């Protein structure tokens, strides 16, 4: 056994940070999302088989401050004041939960939150269908209790 870590639960969160310094705005966005106290490790976009989507509040309670926390993160920043920017993670979950799903990150300028969210979800669904040629359960991030 190689000690491979396979997540069994996932939650979605979002945050916005505004500051003239990019690093400070990033920290503010992490605080807004409720994940500033974790050591975030970015991973690629595979949603493991049988991985359950849980509410944000429950997911945050399950994590320990300072703990290694794996994440798929979409991030966008701009030095231009009042520039319309968006970042979104789309999710495609297999109807057959024994199959893996996809998470897609999308980063955009000039798109609204809804436009970026729709694009990210469509991208995740397209990749899933292309790779697996199967039906998906299209889960919408905006319907969660963020």
Order of alpha helices (4+ residues) and beta strands (2+ residues): beta-alpha-beta-beta-beta-alpha-beta-beta-beta-alpha-beta
